[in-house]
Amino acid sequence: MDATAVKDVVERQPFRPFAVRLSDGRQYTFRTPRDLGAPRSYREIFRFGDSEWVLIDVENIMEIVEP
């Protein structure tokens, strides 16, 4: 997926929950802005959980899912 498309969803105001579906079938949900981190380039994003974090390469995102 294009980094610009991800940036547009992440930076919406007000923040709205969304999920990303990856090429391997995994899906990560971002319910609050605190669940997410990203460098300015948005070539990767971080999903912060309660006790772990995941680095997601934006090229592996197949779909952005919005409720």
Secondary structure, 3 states (H helix, E strand, C coil): CCHHHHHHHHCCCCCCCEEEEECCCCEEEECCHHHEECCCCCCEEEEECCCCEEEEEHHHEEEEECC
